[in-house]
Amino acid sequence: MAETESEVVPTSGFKVRPLSRAAKPAVEKAEREERKADGVPSKVAFTRSISQGTRLRKLTDELHELEAGLRLGGGLEKIEKQHQANKLTARERIDLLLDKDSFRQEIGLLVAYDQYDGAAPAAGVVTTIGRVGGREVVVVANDATVKAGSWWPETIKKILRAQEIAMRSRVPIIYLVDSAGVNLPYQGGVFPGQYGASRIFYYNSIMRRYLRVPQIAAVMGPCIAGGAYLPALSDIMIMVEGTSFMGLGGANLVKGATGQTIDNETLGGARTHNELSGVAHYRVKNDEEAIAKIREFVSELPLNERAGNLRTVREDAKSPAERIYEIIPEDHRQPYNVRELLECLLDEGHLDEFQADYAKEIITGHASVRGIQVGIIANARGMFRDPAGGAPKFGGIIYTESAEKVAYFIDTCNRHRTPLVFIQDVSGFMVGPEAEHSGIIRAGARFVEAMATAIVPKIVLTVNHASGAGYYAMAGQGFDPDFIFSWPTGRMAVMEGDSAVQAVFGSELERLRSKGKEPSTELAAEMNAVRANYEKELDAKYAAARGFVDAVIAPEETRDTLELALRVSLNYSGPHLGPFVLPSALA
């Protein structure tokens, strides 16, 4: 086995592995320092071996470069073509719509970036949370520079995710429609199924009839076939003269189906649907007027007292975000001081720690982010002395005591209606006779149940590892957190590559060792292939490309992102469970 293994690497998602030669000195030193400090991790022990944060900085630079390319959509030539048609691009429309200089967070920018030979940047749709007139909104804008804004399978996934955010938090959702409809070569992944395109219209209907989520649609280009139901199921529909068309079938389809000859403008243009059919509600001259009209509608909506009562506080963190690049170690397997990290994220770096002396491998406490009170749950890394004199505990691993501690803390926050922020760097649950005999299965189930049934908003930030059932317990995506973000260092998988090699090839390697033999060239190549595949799939960008996280964010964006996500979530005081919860009167 390679000598670069983690000091805490699970097999089957959970198992603790022996310290590697490379990791052992740093961890032993951290443990010595910690014993001196009665279990409190020492800054010296955790930071002395850290270099200048080149790994995180390199990954962040690569992320920014990738994002810049994706934001060009179909490229400069397609952007120019959009302008020649007297149309703004999707991102230009969003820039005009959202409050100037306000922070916005794009959701799913990396979705599908590594598929379709790069032909589907952002899956042809821009989904964003931001503010209009100071009010939080969700925006969905088709990018007509990408295959005329047609729908790929991943386009549906992104639109549904945006709708779920609006439904769960009851914030207005704005559709900027400019789409040629289904991308026909991929219709099998778009049209049928429970989560096919029809789910969009199901969510439209639930929002309109039961949830009272404002839906505003502007048809700013083509809107064809079933896609026409999206604006038709909205509360307000605007159409732009000369550039918008809406119809269940275009002029060519009409001619083929009925033999009638008609142009698209006469068939379903802005004037037709305002004067003749009455389908649309407003007719405007250009994109700019459409955007101005949307801003006017949002300003006319009743005030949301819940959101308005949130204080706007510009507290600073104790340490600058730039410090994060120094705190995160070069090797993801090495320990670091999570409390120093929290000082970069929390107002004044203050954490009112809950049960600070108990189960120190996980940190719980009350804090605030830009004046918003939150409950913090963070995995600590390193090694921690057992006050009972037993073996030290590995940070990043969940033990019986830590599971019980977090479950109690979550229940308390839930009773007080305090939103939860999970700072995730978890390698799994502890295994072995001691763990099993201590009742870890029961404690783990209690942790999961408390997290899953908490009705308060849950925001997740993956800092490093997100492995095994520990990832699930720390509000993994399957448990419907309101938002889930990752830094470029995030690594999401059942286990690390070396652990996977051990799980797959361990018996064969043990047999070879018993005979004093080394792995063959072919076996070594197979093991390296497994490691390489895991390394690729562990990348935060890989997770983002498949919608497993809402966004990969740079460390310096974290406080802005957390604040906006919390403010969106706190628009609604009811239960945050699943995509939406129907009013109690209908239960």
N, C-alpha and C positions, 0 to 999 in steps of 0.2 A: 504494500500500500504506500502511496506517495506520502512524503513527509510534509505536505502542505495542507493536510486535513485541518478542519476546524477543531477548536477545543470543545465546541458544542455543535455537533453535526448529527442530525437524526437519521436513522435508517428506519424505514417504514413510517417516516414522518416524525419520529419521536426520539429515537434512541440516542443517548449520550455516548460519544466516542472518546477514546483517550486523548490526552493532550498531544499535539504534534511537537516535534523537536523545535520547530520555529516559534510556535505559540507559547511553549511552556515557560521560558524565562520571564516574558512580559506578564503573563498571568500570575505566576508565582510571586513576582514583585508586587503586583497589584494586591494580591491576597495579604502579603506581609504588611503593606501599608494600611490595608483595611483593618486588619487585626489590631494594629496600633490605634486606629480611630474608632474601635468598637463597632466595626461593621459599616461605617460610612465610607464609601469609596473615595479615595484620595485623588485630588486633581493632579498631583504630581505623578502618581502611579498611572493614571489614565492618559495623560497628555505628553509625558516626556518622550515617548517613542513615536509620537505623531509628527509627520513631516508637514509640508506646506499645503496639504489638501489637494494634491495634484489630481488624484483619481476623481474626486467629486467635481472638481473644476473642469477637468477634461470631459467628463460625461455631460456636464451642463453645457459646455461649449458645443458639443456634438448635438445636443438636444436643440439648442437655439438655431444651429445651422439647418437641421432637418425641418424645424418649424417654419423657418423663413422660406424654404422651398415650397412647403406644402401650402403656405398662405398665398402663393402665386396661382394656385388652382391649376387651370389648364395651360398657364403660361402667358407671357406678355402678348403674344399674337392674339390669343383668344380674348384677353382683356381689352385689347384695342378694338377687336371686332364688336364686343359688347358696347363700347363707347360709341362706335360708328352707328350703332342701332339706337342711339339716344337712350341708352340704359346704363345705369350704374352697376358695378359688380356687387355680389353678395356682401363682401366685406366693406365696400364703400357705403352701401345702404345701412349696414349695422353701425358703422362709424358715425353716420349722420343721425341715426336713431337714438343711440345711447348718449347719455349726458357727457358733454365734453370734459376731457381729462379725468373722467371717473374710471375706477378700476372695473374691468370686466374679466370674466374667466371663461375661456372657450372650453367646451366639453367635447371630448372625442376628436380632437384635431388629428391625432395619430392613427385613428381607426382606418384600417385597410392600406396603410402607407406601404406595407411590404407585400401587397398582393396585386394581382392583375398587371404585373410588370410595371407598376407605378402609374397606371393609367387612371387610378381613382383616388387622387389626393383628397383627404378628409371625406372620402366616400361621396363626394359631390354635394355635400350639404354642410352648412356652418351652423352649429348649435352653441349658444352662448347664454350665460347669465350676466346681467348687468343692471343698470339703473336708467329709468326714464323719468325725468322730473323728480329725482330722488327716490323713486319707487322701484323696488326690485322686480325684474321681469325675466322671462325666458324668451329667447328669440330663436326661430328656426328659419334659415334662409337658404334656398336652393342656389347652388353655384352653377350658373349656366355656362361657365367657361369649362366645366368638366362634363363632357358628353351631353351638352345641352341641359344639364341639371337633371338627367334621368336617374331613376332609382336603381341602385345596386342593392343586393341583399343587406349590406352593411348600412346603407342609407336608411332603411327601415329601422334597423337597430338604433341608430342615432336619434331619429325622430321620436321613437317610442321612449327612449331614455329622457329626452327633453320634456315630453308630455308627462312622464312619471314625476319629474322634478316639480312641474307646475301643479300636478294633482296633489302630491304629498304635502306641498307647502302652500297651496292655494294662492299662487301668484299669477298674474296675467301672463298669457303666452301669446306671442306675436309671430305670425307666419308670413314670410316674404316669399311669395310663390313665383317660381320661374323655372318650370320643369317640363320636359318633353314626355314625361310619364315613365313607364317601366322600361328599364334597359333590357330589351327583349331577349338577347342571348342568355341572360341570367334570370329569366322570369320564374324558373323553378324555385329560386331562392327568395323571390320577391312576392309572388302572387298567393300561393297556398299557405296553409298552416296556421296554427294558433297565433303565432307571432309574425305572420305575414302582413302585407299592407293593410288588410282589413282591420287589423288591431288598432291602427291609427284612427280609423273612423269610429271604432268602438270607444276609444278613449275620448275622442271628440264629443261623442254623445253623452258619456258619463259626466264629463266636465260641464256640459251645457245643461243637462237635465237635473243632475243631483248635486254636484259639487260647487256650482256657481263660480267656476273659474273663468274670468273674462278671457275670451278668445277673439283676437283681432287678426284679420287676414287681408293682405294686399296682394292682388294678382298683378304682377309686374312683368309678365311674359306669358308663355304658354302654360295652360293648366288643363290637362287632357285626361279623358276617360275617368276611371275611378278616382284619380287624384282631385277631380273637381269637387268631390264630397268634402275634402278638407276645408276649403273656404266656405262651402255651403253650410257646413255644420258649425261655423263660427258665429259669434254674435254680430260682428261687423265685417262687411266685405267692401273693399275699395278696388276699383279697376282703373288702370292707366290708359288714356286714349292712345291709340296708334300702336302700342306695343303689347298689350295684354290680349289674350284669347282664352276663353274657357268653354269647353264643350265635351260631351261624352265621346264625340268623335270629330276629327278634323275634316276639312273640306275634301281631302282625298278619300278618306274612309266613307264619307257621305256619298260621294260619286260612285264608289264601288258597290256600296250597299243598296243605294236607292236609285242611282242613275241621275240624281240631281246635281247640277253644277252651281256652285256658290263659293264666294271667297270667305276666308276665315273671319275677316272683320265684320262682314254682314251676318255670318253664321253665329259668332259668339264674341264679338268685340265689346269694348267698354260701353259704347252707346247702346248697342243691342240689349245688353243685360241690365242697363239702367232704364232705358225708355220702353223696351218691348216686353222682355221676360220678367222684369222686376226681381231678378235673382240677386243682383248687386245693390248696394246701398248708396255708394258714392262714386262719382266719376271725377278724376283729376287729370291734369295735363301732362304731368311727368313724374319721375321717381321722387324728386325733391318735394313736390306737393303731397305725394302719397305719404312720405315719411312725416311731414309736418302734420298731416291729418291724424296719423297714428299717435303722435305725441299729444295732440289735442285730446284725443279720446282717452288716453291714459290719465291726463290731468283731470278729466271729468269723472273718473271713477271715485266712488266713496272712499274716504280715508280709511286705512287699515289701522285701527287704534292699537292693535297688538304690536305691529311693526313700529308705529310712531312713538310708542312708549320706550323703545330701546334707546338708551343714551348714546349720543355720539361723543365718544371720548378718544382723544388722540394721545393716550398714554404710550410711551416708548417702552420697548423691551429693555432689560438691563444691559444686554450685550448686543452689538450690531449683528445683523444677519451674516455679514462677511466672516464673522467668527466661526460659523458653522463649517466653512471649508477647512478650518484647522482642526475642528473637533472630530469630524468623521475620519476614521483611520484609513490609511491607504489600502489595507487588507481588510475585507469585510468580515473576516473571522476574528479580528482583534477587538479587545474591549475599548470602551470609551466612557466618558462621564456623561450620563444622560441628563443629570441635573444642570450641567453647563449648557447642554443643548436647550433645555427648557428655558434657561435664562435668555436665550435668543428669540423665544417664541411668545412668552407670556408677558403681560403688562408688568413693568418694573422687575421682571424676572421672579415675581413672587408666587410661591406655591404654598398654600396652607395644607401641608401634607397630612394625610389620614393614615393612621397606624404606621407611622414612620419607622418604628422599631421592629415591626413584624413583617415577615416574608419580604425581605428587602430586595428580592429579585424582581419585584414589580412595584411600581410607584403609583400611588393614588393620592389625589388631593384636589382642592378647590383653587381656582385661579380665574383670571379674566383675560380676554383677548379683545383689545380695543373697547374695553368697558363692558363686554358681554361676559357674564358669569358662566363658567363651564366646569365640568368635572373632568379631570385629567387622569387617564390610565396609560401608563408608559412602561414598556419593558426596560429594565435596567440590564446592562451588559457587564461582564466581569465575573468575579467570584465573591461569594458572601459567606462570612463566618456563621456557623450554626451555633446559636447561643446555648444550646443543650449539649454542645461538645461533639456533635456528629460531624460527618463529612461536610465540607463547604458546599454551597449550592451554586449552580451555574446560572448566571444571568441570561435572560432570553429563553429559559426553560420555565414552564409552568408546573409548579408543585401543588400538592394538596392544599397547603396553607395559603399559597398565593391565589389559588382558584377561589377558596372560601373568602379571602379578603376582598377580592374584586367583586364577587357576587354580592356581598353585603354592601359595598360601596355603590354599586350600580343601583341596587334597590333603594338606597338612601337618596341618591340623586333623582331617581325616578319619582319618589314621593314628593320631593321638593321641586319637581319640574325643571331640573337643571340639565341642560344639554351636555352630552358626553363627547369628548375628543379622545380618540385612541391614537397614541403614538406607538406605532407598531414596529417592533424589531424582535420577532419571536421565532424560535427554532422548533417549537413543539411542546408537548407535554412530557413529563418525566416518566420513565418506565423502569421496570426492575422490581424485585420482591419487596423492597422497602416501600416503594411508591404504591404498588398494588395493595399491600397490606394496610397502608394508611388510608385507603378508600379514595384513591385519585379518580376513579371512574365516577363515583358519586359526586365528588367535589367538582370535577370537570363538567358534569352534566348540569350541576347547579349554576356554574359560571355561564355556560351556554344559554341556559333557560333565562337567567336574569338579563343577559344581554339581548337575547332574541325578543323577549316580551316587554322590554322597556319601551314606553311610548314616547319618550323624549327624542329630539333630534340626535343623531349619531353621525359624527364626522370622523373619518379615518385618514391618517397620514402614515404611509409606509416609508420608513427611514432606511431600512436595510432588509433584513430577512422577513419573509412572510411564508412560513413553512408549516406543513402538517396541520393537525387539528388546532394547533395554537393560532394559526391564521384564522380559522373559523371562529374560535372563541373571541379573538380580538376584532370582532365585527367584520368578518370577511364579506365579500360581495353577496354571497348567497343569503345573507341575513338582512339584506336591504338597508344598509346604512344610507343616510340621506345623501352623502357624498363620500367618495373614496379617492384620495390623491396619493401620488407617490413622488418621492425625489428620484433623480436619475439613478441613485444607488439601490433602489428597491429591487428585491429578488424574490419573485413569487413562484413557488413550486412545492410539490410534496416533500422534496428533499434536495440537497445539493448533489452535484454530479458525482463526487467521490463516494457519497453514500449510495447513490443509485448503482454505481459500479459494484460496490460491496454487496448490495441486495441481489443483483443479477448474477454476478460472477463469484460471489463469496465462497460457495461450496466447492467450485472447481479450483479456485485459488488455494483453498485449504488443502485439497487433495494433492495439488502439485507440491505445496510446501512440505507435506508429510513425506513426499518421495524425494525431497531435496531438489526439485526442478523449478525452473523459471517459466513464466508464461511464454507460449510460442509467439512468433511474430504476428500470426493471424489473430490470436487471442488479444494481444496487446493492442492491435489495431481496432478490434471490436470495442475494447474498453475505452480507448481514446475517442472513438466515434460517439459512445454514450455520453462521455464527459462533454464533448463539444456540443452535442445536441442539447444537453441540459443547460450549458452555459448560454446558448442562444435563447432558449425558452425562459431562462431566469431573468433575462434583461427586462427592465421596466418598460422599454419601448415595445417589446413583444406583447406584454400584458396590455398596454394601451392600444395597440393595433387591433386587439380583439375585444376591446371594450371592457376589460377586466378592471380597469381603473378609469375614472372620469378624465383625468389629465395627469401627465407627468409635469411637475412644476419645479422651477429653480428655487433653491433655498431662500433667496432674497424676496421671492414673491409669496412666501408662506403665510405671513401674517395677513396680508391683503386677501389672499385666497380664503383663509379660515374665516376672516371677518365677513366676507361677502357670503360664503356658504352658510354661516350661522344666521346672518340677517335674512337670507332667503328662507331658510328653514323655520325661523321664528315668526314668519308671517302667520303661521297657523298654530293655534294652541291645542288643537285636538291631537289624537293619537297618530304618531308617525310609524305606522305599521304597513308594510307592503306598498305597492304602487299608489293605492288610495284606500281610504276608509269611508264608507258611505255614512251619511248622517244617521244618528241614532234613531230618528223617527222612522227610518226605513228598515231598521233591523228587525 
